[in-house]
């Protein structure tokens, strides 16, 4: 119980991003900004099995700034 509460408090600081199926775009789940490595997921909609690299799902801040 203590570790679950501690983990939840630590996760408040991280940015959360959504993982989508590369075949059909169906949402597969969420990952936090501290995740690294690869994850093998099966899509519930199209039944394809995909290996996702977390490095490709990082958000970059400041890339899409509007120039005024």
C-alpha positions in Angstrom: 0.0 0.0 0.0 2.8 2.4 0.9 4.7 1.7 -2.4 1.5 2.3 -4.5 1.0 5.7 -2.9 4.7 6.6 -3.3 4.6 5.6 -6.9 1.6 7.8 -7.6 3.2 10.8 -5.9 6.3 10.4 -8.0 4.3 10.1 -11.2 2.6 13.5 -10.7 5.8 15.2 -11.9 6.1 13.3 -15.2 4.4 14.2 -18.4 2.0 11.6 -19.7 1.8 10.6 -23.4 -0.6 8.4 -25.3 0.6 5.4 -27.3 -1.4 4.6 -30.5 -1.4 1.6 -32.8 0.8 2.3 -35.8 -1.6 0.3 -38.1 -5.0 1.7 -37.2 -4.4 4.6 -34.7 -6.4 3.0 -31.9 -5.2 4.1 -28.4 -3.2 1.4 -26.8 -2.3 3.0 -23.5 -0.3 5.7 -21.8 3.4 6.1 -21.0 5.2 8.5 -18.7 8.1 10.7 -19.7 10.6 8.7 -17.7 9.9 5.4 -19.7 12.8 4.1 -21.9 13.3 1.1 -24.1 10.8 -1.0 -26.1 7.4 -2.4 -25.5 5.5 -5.1 -27.3 1.8 -4.4 -27.5 -1.2 -6.1 -29.2 -4.0 -3.8 -30.6 -7.4 -4.8 -29.4 -9.0 -3.4 -32.6 -6.9 -4.7 -35.5 -5.1 -7.5 -33.6 -1.7 -6.5 -34.9 1.3 -7.0 -32.6 3.7 -4.0 -32.6 7.0 -3.2 -30.9 7.1 0.4 -29.9 10.3 2.3 -29.1 9.6 5.0 -26.4 12.2 7.3 -27.9 9.9 7.9 -30.9 7.0 8.9 -28.7 8.7 11.7 -26.8 7.3 15.2 -27.0 9.6 18.0 -27.9 8.8 21.4 -26.4 9.3 24.5 -28.5 9.5 22.9 -31.9 6.1 24.2 -33.1 6.3 27.8 -31.8 4.3 30.4 -33.6 6.4 33.2 -35.0 4.7 36.5 -34.5 
